[in-house]
């Protein structure tokens, strides 16, 4: 049953402080790393390791509910709706050649059982040298470093550590990133199967926070059998953070007019976004040029060996599915049990992404409208056929006059903040009551509720300061590394204009279809465009039928693109499928993770 009231963190009078992450992830002074530091090199201005950044306060300490109370937090670091002016980014990628020996392919049309993937319980690196582990000898100092686990300051039952990886794998003796790790140990050591490495997506989401709340996002059975290990990817969170955006840069991304009505307005929009991208590149320096998902996948393979796992067991949500797919394609022989929840494919083209985006948004807004008009207090009235147009009219009015708020420094907000906040409320049906009340308030000219929702997602405080851990800091460096530049094909542009005319609400929510990476100094990558992860064991790909962020079309494509992909869909709304209220999905995922038994390909729950 839906909660009929707005979530406390969505309301304008919600607390705006952020609880600090554990203050130290450095190894104890008495136990220095077992490898020598690299020669001293002047880091970029944003690359120096500083104090741990802030993080959201933990959710209430209750047992696992029917729908996990952390799901809205996870949704906040989702893959789409990055900023109002670049919501429809070009989600595509290319891949390096696979590493290691591939095994025979597994058909994605069948449902083979994954072979057992037990791992040593002691947590020591796996035995064997570089050849046995399949890594270049030049990387031996990274693959043989020792992890020193110490009790996390905020939770002595969990363990914190760090590891080092090269900034540039082509120059392993150069500068290094220090990655923060957090482990929630298996609650039943007698049943321990190994480590389950996790990533919540974003890009820019904190795996450290994700692991901190492991009991809210994984079943007791999975928690009993796995050490749940989260990490902040390179340049993100507590892992040598690259902070390339100022508060004013991030505000500009939301204050710019996302739907320009004239050549002058469009020129201003492009100039604003190009300026933000250029400043991010300049402040981020060399490290910002090495935050690609391909490099994070290589970091994960180092981590696998240091955790003592022969194969990588992995759970990725949202953009974390992209990371999982890249790892599987790069290291197919090292894939253990892998679950990719709410997915997108590295092979997606601009045309496919637009098609999926429209489908995901339309189905999600229809679901909200259907719920709303059945209520006596629906801000959109009781007529389903006119409700959508009322949102269009509201956004058009906001573009002209804005909404007033009580927030210092943001006393008036425009279409950028409003559209972003509406979109984020579609991530979970638990936020539908908030959206209803926010729309009702917006129709009176006020925007406090919607603004509070948007601010909570991007971690903007009432003082105008964004938390250091906001995922916005990572969006430009990661996206510009992971995807090629937008096509200038006239036929594609014509298709985009046709789609905008046919879907006016989607067009206003999406804004200008523009590549915000065109001023990034390094090139994006070319999609592989062929079958991924040849030789990997069965990979379980799951998704909701009505997901506004990673639409079901992208989830289905990834399952098809993976040589051994197995598709499991849920007839539910929102972003995030596992442990979100569907016991059929939970049972299937748990059976796969615990026993290696995959459901039949194409199963629907």
VOGU-3710 file (C-alpha; in Angstrom, 3 decimals, decimal comma):
1> xxxxxxxxxx> 0,000/0,000/0,000  1,251/3,470/-0,839  2,055/5,931/1,892  -0,461/8,755/1,428  1,767/11,448/2,933  4,868/13,151/1,525  8,163/11,713/2,649  9,697/13,848/5,450  12,824/14,523/3,406  10,688/15,892/0,568
11> xxxxxxxxxx> 9,024/18,654/2,569  10,353/22,219/2,663  10,922/22,166/6,410  12,974/18,967/6,290  16,423/18,897/7,942  19,138/19,899/5,489  22,247/18,744/7,321  24,220/15,699/6,241  25,760/13,166/8,563  29,474/12,731/8,012
21> xxxxxxxxxx> 30,991/9,590/6,586  33,486/7,806/8,791  36,307/10,348/9,285  39,159/8,130/8,187  39,645/5,526/5,511  43,439/5,580/5,716  45,299/2,469/6,895  46,453/2,703/10,527  49,891/4,355/10,810  51,289/1,198/12,355
31> xxxxxxxxxx> 50,333/-0,821/9,275  51,562/1,022/6,189  50,743/-0,269/2,708  52,930/-3,130/1,586  54,071/-1,319/-1,530  56,129/1,806/-2,053  54,314/5,022/-2,990  54,810/6,339/-6,504  57,267/9,096/-7,234  55,916/12,419/-6,070
41> xxxxxxxxxx> 53,915/14,196/-8,755  52,008/17,451/-8,468  48,318/16,516/-8,395  45,602/18,555/-10,009  43,983/21,158/-7,813  40,970/18,930/-7,239  42,739/15,627/-6,842  44,303/15,879/-3,407  42,958/13,443/-0,856  41,037/15,450/1,717
51> xxxxxxxxxx> 38,702/14,712/4,588  35,883/12,299/3,909  32,939/14,054/2,260  29,481/14,347/3,705  26,767/11,756/3,185  23,026/11,533/3,662  21,764/10,650/7,094  20,978/6,978/7,545  17,368/5,889/7,233  15,333/4,893/10,240
61> xxxxxxxxxx> 16,553/1,794/11,978  13,686/-0,551/11,254  13,665/-4,013/9,739  13,297/-4,649/6,036  9,855/-3,353/4,966  7,769/-4,598/2,061  9,356/-1,824/0,014  12,833/-0,945/1,177  12,935/2,477/2,816  16,274/3,131/1,148
71> xxxxxxxxxx> 14,963/2,761/-2,398  14,350/6,521/-2,817  17,935/7,140/-1,674  19,240/4,719/-4,286  17,015/6,308/-6,901  18,641/9,635/-6,163  21,827/8,452/-7,810  20,136/7,099/-10,892  21,366/7,293/-14,408  18,983/9,691/-16,129
81> xxxxxxxxxx> 17,693/13,153/-15,174  21,219/14,311/-14,502  20,375/17,971/-14,833  17,438/19,648/-16,460  19,361/20,757/-19,537  20,979/17,403/-20,310  18,428/14,823/-19,180  18,500/13,020/-22,527  22,245/12,421/-22,676  23,824/10,182/-25,284
91> xxxxxxxxxx> 24,108/6,885/-23,408  26,616/4,902/-25,449  30,061/3,401/-24,954  32,910/1,436/-26,465  35,057/-1,242/-24,863  38,660/-2,415/-24,860  39,498/-5,974/-25,876  38,575/-8,558/-23,206  41,256/-9,549/-20,735  41,923/-13,177/-19,958
101> xxxxxxxxxx> 40,836/-16,383/-21,653  37,176/-16,568/-22,625  35,268/-19,777/-22,052  32,571/-21,223/-24,284  29,557/-18,932/-24,719  26,365/-19,524/-22,760  23,101/-19,087/-24,635  20,936/-16,230/-23,386  17,818/-18,043/-24,558  18,182/-20,811/-22,023
111> xxxxxxxxxx> 18,396/-20,763/-18,258  21,566/-22,588/-17,280  22,575/-22,694/-13,661  25,608/-20,677/-12,679  28,454/-22,820/-11,450  29,266/-22,470/-7,764  31,664/-19,614/-7,079  32,986/-20,249/-3,575  35,778/-17,974/-2,412  38,266/-18,156/0,453
121> xxxxxxxxxx> 36,742/-17,000/3,706  39,917/-15,547/5,120  39,868/-12,485/2,895  43,469/-12,943/1,776  44,452/-12,350/-1,842  44,051/-15,386/-4,053  47,158/-17,460/-4,603  49,272/-17,377/-7,716  51,302/-14,755/-9,463  50,517/-12,407/-12,325
131> xxxxxxxxxx> 50,173/-15,181/-14,886  47,874/-17,258/-12,677  45,647/-14,297/-11,895  45,653/-12,967/-15,450  47,076/-9,503/-14,812  50,099/-7,799/-16,389  53,307/-8,005/-14,387  53,493/-4,204/-14,479  50,414/-4,123/-12,231  51,743/-6,595/-9,672
141> xxxxxxxxxx> 52,196/-3,941/-6,955  48,467/-3,215/-7,140  47,238/-6,809/-7,318  49,456/-7,850/-4,387  48,837/-4,963/-1,991  47,273/-5,885/1,355  43,900/-4,651/2,555  43,929/-3,548/6,173  40,390/-3,737/7,538  39,551/-1,760/10,663
151> xxxxxxxxxx> 36,193/-1,204/12,418  34,308/1,657/10,808  34,023/4,573/13,253  30,233/4,777/12,933  29,577/1,019/13,046  32,063/-1,334/14,657  30,352/-4,348/13,067  31,404/-3,139/9,640  34,943/-2,806/8,343  36,616/0,014/6,403
161> xxxxxxxxxx> 39,770/-0,026/4,308  41,509/1,562/1,344  43,327/0,371/-1,742  45,339/2,092/-4,435  44,991/1,988/-8,216  46,879/3,833/-10,942  45,317/7,011/-12,280  46,395/5,873/-15,749  46,731/2,128/-16,322  49,092/2,862/-19,214
171> xxxxxxxxxx> 51,448/4,513/-16,673  51,163/2,325/-13,564  54,181/3,898/-11,837  52,595/7,350/-11,937  49,940/9,036/-9,835  47,442/6,938/-7,880  43,852/7,066/-6,714  43,114/5,897/-3,173  39,791/4,070/-3,117  37,582/3,852/-0,028
181> xxxxxxxxxx> 36,033/0,454/0,748  33,418/-0,619/3,259  32,457/-4,185/4,144  29,361/-5,491/5,883  30,621/-8,976/6,848  28,455/-12,033/6,249  26,185/-12,460/9,253  26,570/-16,264/9,223  30,232/-17,172/8,605  29,298/-20,857/8,310
191> xxxxxxxxxx> 27,232/-20,049/5,202  29,680/-17,565/3,696  30,065/-17,861/-0,084  32,462/-14,951/-0,598  32,249/-11,239/-1,324  29,430/-9,458/-3,130  30,796/-6,217/-4,599  28,060/-3,615/-5,085  27,580/-0,337/-6,940  24,417/1,841/-6,747
201> xxxxxxxxxx> 24,896/3,744/-10,009  24,839/7,450/-10,692  27,389/7,782/-12,017  28,615/9,353/-8,838  26,799/7,193/-6,314  28,664/6,082/-3,209  29,191/2,364/-2,855  30,492/3,039/0,648  27,084/4,411/1,640  25,387/1,567/-0,208
211> xxxxxxxxxx> 27,276/-1,011/1,865  26,612/0,964/5,038  22,893/0,316/4,520  23,278/-3,275/3,309  20,535/-4,573/5,615  18,032/-2,269/3,903  18,810/-3,308/0,334  19,637/-7,025/0,564  17,659/-9,880/2,061  18,735/-11,497/5,350
221> xxxxxxxxxx> 19,658/-14,658/3,403  22,025/-12,757/1,111  23,462/-10,853/4,055  24,127/-14,138/5,828  26,072/-15,595/2,894  28,077/-12,673/1,553  30,447/-10,013/2,724  28,745/-7,037/1,086  31,546/-4,762/-0,143  30,942/-1,269/-1,448
231> xxxxxxxxxx> 33,487/1,186/-2,772  33,497/4,748/-3,977  34,720/4,685/-7,592  37,837/6,632/-8,535  37,430/10,388/-8,149  34,105/10,017/-6,327  33,026/10,387/-2,704  35,844/9,359/-0,371  38,053/7,991/-3,175  40,479/10,820/-3,981
241> xxxxxxxxxx> 37,501/13,008/-4,932  37,688/15,134/-8,046  35,504/18,149/-7,329  35,376/20,072/-10,557  32,129/22,028/-10,126  31,509/25,042/-7,916  28,191/25,715/-6,184  27,430/28,367/-8,789  28,187/25,905/-11,616  25,731/23,386/-10,211
251> xxxxxxxxxx> 23,082/26,037/-9,634  23,537/27,207/-13,212  22,725/23,738/-14,523  19,289/24,027/-12,924  18,628/27,725/-13,411  19,303/27,736/-17,161  16,192/27,635/-19,355  16,049/24,011/-20,600  13,486/24,774/-23,340  14,780/27,785/-25,281
261> xxxxxxxxxx> 12,182/29,490/-27,482  14,508/31,592/-29,632  17,984/31,411/-31,179  19,220/33,862/-28,543  17,907/31,727/-25,675  19,428/28,606/-27,206  22,789/30,306/-27,646  22,718/31,358/-23,992  21,863/27,824/-22,874  24,693/26,287/-24,877
271> xxxxxxxxxx> 27,146/28,916/-23,687  26,202/28,273/-20,055  26,553/24,497/-20,321  29,730/24,672/-22,422  31,207/26,974/-19,794  30,405/24,553/-16,977  32,016/21,685/-18,903  35,165/23,680/-19,648  35,531/24,758/-16,020  35,073/21,169/-14,837
281> xxxxxxxxxx> 37,834/19,979/-17,159  40,180/22,758/-16,047  39,611/22,214/-12,325  39,591/18,425/-12,564  42,882/18,207/-14,397  44,428/14,882/-15,392  42,453/12,875/-12,862  39,150/14,035/-14,311  40,283/12,560/-17,628  40,609/9,118/-15,976
291> xxxxxxxxxx> 37,204/8,528/-14,416  35,797/6,248/-17,110  33,745/3,188/-16,275  36,266/1,054/-18,153  38,946/2,155/-15,693  36,607/1,543/-12,740  36,039/-1,996/-14,079  39,798/-2,549/-14,026  39,877/-1,224/-10,454  37,198/-3,787/-9,583
301> xxxxxxxxxx> 39,347/-6,615/-10,878  42,193/-5,523/-8,617  39,658/-5,438/-5,785  38,453/-8,957/-6,625  41,927/-10,385/-6,126  42,548/-8,404/-2,932  39,250/-9,680/-1,497  40,379/-13,243/-2,132  37,759/-14,047/-4,760  38,530/-16,260/-7,747
311> xxxxxxxxxx> 35,580/-14,695/-9,572  33,714/-11,439/-9,061  30,244/-11,650/-7,539  28,561/-8,326/-8,272  25,276/-6,476/-7,790  24,897/-3,250/-9,762  21,918/-0,920/-9,818  21,091/1,701/-12,456  24,398/2,983/-13,907  26,039/0,205/-11,893
321> xxxxxxxxxx> 24,628/-2,162/-14,520  26,776/-0,395/-17,066  29,804/-1,014/-14,842  28,877/-4,673/-14,492  28,459/-5,081/-18,246  31,823/-3,443/-18,937  33,530/-5,647/-16,340  31,937/-8,768/-17,809  32,999/-7,810/-21,321  36,550/-6,991/-20,219
331> xxxxxxxxxx> 37,042/-9,956/-17,837  34,502/-12,598/-18,971  36,366/-15,507/-17,392  36,317/-13,742/-14,020  32,534/-13,275/-13,809  30,879/-15,063/-10,898  27,257/-14,381/-9,944  26,241/-11,026/-11,362  22,894/-9,222/-10,976  22,246/-6,062/-13,017
341> xxxxxxxxxx> 19,170/-4,204/-11,723  17,443/-1,466/-13,792  19,808/-1,627/-16,690  21,110/0,047/-19,809  23,296/-1,442/-22,498  26,728/-0,140/-23,482  25,611/-0,745/-27,073  22,624/1,616/-27,008  22,445/4,142/-29,824  20,983/7,646/-29,655
351> xxxxxxxxxx> 17,868/6,524/-31,507  17,347/3,550/-29,201  17,914/5,640/-26,106  15,356/8,223/-27,203  12,819/5,490/-27,903  13,405/3,883/-24,504  13,346/7,250/-22,775  9,958/8,151/-24,200  8,541/4,744/-23,311  9,865/4,909/-19,769
361> xxxxxxxxxx> 8,655/8,437/-19,104  5,235/7,982/-20,701  4,481/4,761/-18,837  5,653/6,247/-15,532  3,704/9,506/-15,838  0,625/7,532/-16,922  0,932/5,350/-13,821  1,167/8,427/-11,588  -1,783/10,120/-13,302  -3,874/6,969/-12,987
371> xxxxxxxxxx> -3,144/6,856/-9,259  -3,740/10,573/-8,803  -7,077/11,024/-10,605  -8,571/8,216/-8,521  -8,070/10,385/-5,416  -10,377/13,117/-4,239  -7,468/15,515/-3,671  -5,635/15,056/-7,007  -3,983/18,295/-8,075  -4,722/17,398/-11,701
381> xxxxxxxxxx> -8,436/16,822/-11,246  -10,391/13,659/-11,954  -10,164/13,504/-15,757  -7,281/11,350/-16,912  -7,507/12,725/-20,452  -6,766/16,307/-19,386  -4,344/15,690/-16,509  -1,239/15,458/-18,701  -2,008/18,782/-20,409  -2,305/20,455/-17,015
391> xxxxxxxxxx> 1,323/19,559/-16,306  2,343/20,887/-19,733  0,485/24,147/-19,034  2,105/24,397/-15,599  5,600/24,025/-17,041  4,862/26,620/-19,707  3,651/29,033/-17,020  6,717/28,328/-14,878  8,979/29,111/-17,835  7,405/32,564/-18,076
401> xxxxxxxxxx> 6,898/33,495/-14,419  8,693/30,928/-12,261  7,584/29,748/-8,825  8,278/31,557/-5,558  9,911/29,718/-2,645  10,981/30,407/0,916  14,524/29,142/0,310  17,253/31,792/0,759  19,083/32,368/-2,504  16,424/30,550/-4,517
411> xxxxxxxxxx> 13,405/32,725/-3,914  12,283/32,067/-7,497  12,814/28,840/-9,428  12,208/28,068/-13,083  11,500/25,162/-15,366  14,874/23,541/-14,684  14,339/22,850/-10,988  10,627/22,129/-11,400  11,014/19,630/-14,242  13,901/17,867/-12,504
421> xxxxxxxxxx> 11,947/17,539/-9,252  8,841/16,209/-10,993  10,965/13,625/-12,772  12,654/12,512/-9,554  9,260/11,992/-7,894  8,501/9,392/-10,578  11,423/7,204/-9,446  9,348/5,604/-6,689  5,620/5,368/-6,096  6,339/6,286/-2,484
431> xxxxxxxxxx> 7,013/9,805/-3,807  3,726/10,093/-5,699  1,931/11,751/-2,740  4,752/14,287/-2,593  4,418/14,964/-6,302  0,663/15,432/-5,943  1,104/17,970/-3,149  3,998/19,615/-4,961  1,910/20,068/-8,105  -1,011/21,418/-6,074
441> xxxxxxxxxx> 1,296/23,976/-4,476  2,908/24,826/-7,821  -0,493/25,584/-9,333  -0,778/28,352/-6,719  2,583/29,805/-7,802  4,726/28,348/-5,023  7,523/25,796/-5,372  8,740/24,859/-1,874  7,760/21,182/-1,983  9,146/20,510/-5,454
451> xxxxxxxxxx> 12,333/22,443/-4,739  12,875/20,546/-1,504  12,627/17,282/-3,419  15,157/18,368/-6,018  17,539/19,789/-3,413  17,451/16,561/-1,402  18,400/14,538/-4,480  21,434/16,647/-5,404  22,315/17,403/-1,753  21,989/21,178/-1,916
461> xxxxxxxxxx> 21,663/22,814/1,489  19,625/25,938/2,218  22,865/27,933/2,407  23,530/27,190/-1,273  26,328/24,736/-0,585  26,205/21,329/-2,220  27,465/18,404/-0,156  30,897/17,249/-1,328  29,368/13,840/-2,019  26,767/15,137/-4,487
471> xxxxxxxxxx> 26,756/12,916/-7,535  26,721/15,981/-9,792  30,503/16,298/-9,377  31,051/13,031/-11,248  28,455/13,315/-13,981  30,460/15,308/-16,520  33,843/13,500/-16,222  32,250/10,045/-16,282  29,659/10,677/-18,985  32,131/12,434/-21,261
481> xxxxxxxxxx> 34,525/9,485/-20,943  31,907/6,773/-21,348  29,955/7,941/-24,382  30,814/9,275/-27,841  29,735/12,745/-28,898  26,230/13,315/-30,207  25,547/12,612/-33,825  24,964/15,508/-36,217  23,056/13,257/-38,592  20,197/15,373/-40,034
491> xxxxxxxxxx> 17,820/12,411/-40,124  18,336/11,775/-36,398  17,732/15,443/-35,623  14,522/15,263/-37,637  13,425/12,198/-35,670  14,120/14,030/-32,413  11,994/17,002/-33,461  9,211/14,659/-34,545  9,328/12,877/-31,178  9,206/16,175/-29,284
501> xxxxxxxxxx> 6,121/17,258/-31,226  4,389/13,940/-30,583  5,242/13,903/-26,871  4,958/17,498/-25,597  5,250/16,708/-21,889  8,291/14,498/-22,433  9,797/17,271/-24,572  9,422/19,816/-21,771  10,771/17,440/-19,156  13,738/16,505/-21,348
511> xxxxxxxxxx> 14,619/19,979/-22,528  17,045/20,828/-25,304  18,578/17,724/-26,897  22,182/18,787/-26,595  25,538/17,125/-25,996  27,071/18,827/-22,969  30,409/17,083/-23,638  31,279/18,861/-26,870  33,835/21,073/-25,066  35,382/18,204/-23,064
521> xxxxxxxxxx> 39,068/17,910/-24,052  39,156/14,136/-24,555  37,095/12,012/-26,914  34,299/9,732/-25,858  34,328/6,097/-26,856  32,764/4,197/-29,664  30,136/1,556/-28,871  31,317/-1,983/-29,374  28,058/-2,791/-31,149  28,499/-6,568/-30,888
531> xxxxxxxxxx> 27,730/-9,288/-28,364  29,139/-8,528/-24,920  30,914/-10,788/-22,419  31,475/-13,837/-24,618  32,409/-16,718/-22,324  30,982/-15,294/-19,084  28,675/-17,350/-16,886  24,948/-16,551/-16,694  24,261/-12,891/-15,845  20,850/-11,985/-14,393
541> xxxxxxxxxx> 19,382/-8,719/-15,752  16,253/-7,381/-14,014  13,998/-4,348/-14,373  10,565/-2,839/-13,739  8,126/-2,485/-16,621  7,516/1,185/-15,732  10,860/2,745/-14,873  11,365/6,429/-15,807  15,126/6,405/-15,278  16,374/3,213/-16,911
551> xxxxxxxxxx> 13,400/2,205/-19,069  12,600/-1,455/-19,590  13,697/-1,234/-23,233  17,295/-0,684/-22,152  17,094/-3,528/-19,632  15,816/-5,898/-22,308  18,527/-4,782/-24,711  21,301/-5,436/-22,198  19,980/-8,924/-21,509  20,024/-9,553/-25,261
561> xxxxxxxxxx> 23,426/-7,958/-25,855  25,111/-10,065/-23,169  26,086/-13,469/-24,520  24,755/-15,137/-21,360  22,173/-12,572/-20,272  19,005/-13,807/-18,548  16,055/-11,375/-18,399  13,696/-11,097/-15,412  11,050/-8,342/-15,477  8,725/-7,015/-12,788
571> xxxxxxxxxx> 5,240/-5,654/-13,458  5,902/-2,738/-11,108  6,512/1,013/-11,153  9,646/2,942/-10,269  13,393/2,652/-10,382  14,963/-0,335/-8,650  13,598/-3,890/-8,818  15,226/-6,124/-6,210  14,043/-5,935/-2,572  11,445/-3,339/-3,560
581> xxxxxxxxxx> 8,217/-5,155/-2,733  8,000/-7,976/-5,311  8,585/-11,293/-3,534  8,752/-13,146/-6,855  11,742/-11,040/-7,928  13,397/-11,333/-4,519  13,058/-15,112/-4,532  14,552/-15,402/-8,019  17,493/-13,115/-7,269  18,205/-14,804/-3,943
591> xxxxxxxxxx> 18,069/-18,239/-5,562  20,609/-17,121/-8,144  22,969/-15,454/-5,668  22,758/-18,208/-3,057  22,469/-21,378/-5,144  23,490/-20,323/-8,636  20,023/-21,190/-9,934  18,912/-18,718/-12,577  15,259/-18,255/-13,571  14,129/-19,029/-17,098
601> xxxxx> 15,061/-16,283/-19,537  12,120/-13,927/-20,059  10,403/-14,645/-16,726  7,956/-11,948/-15,603  7,005/-11,386/-11,967
//
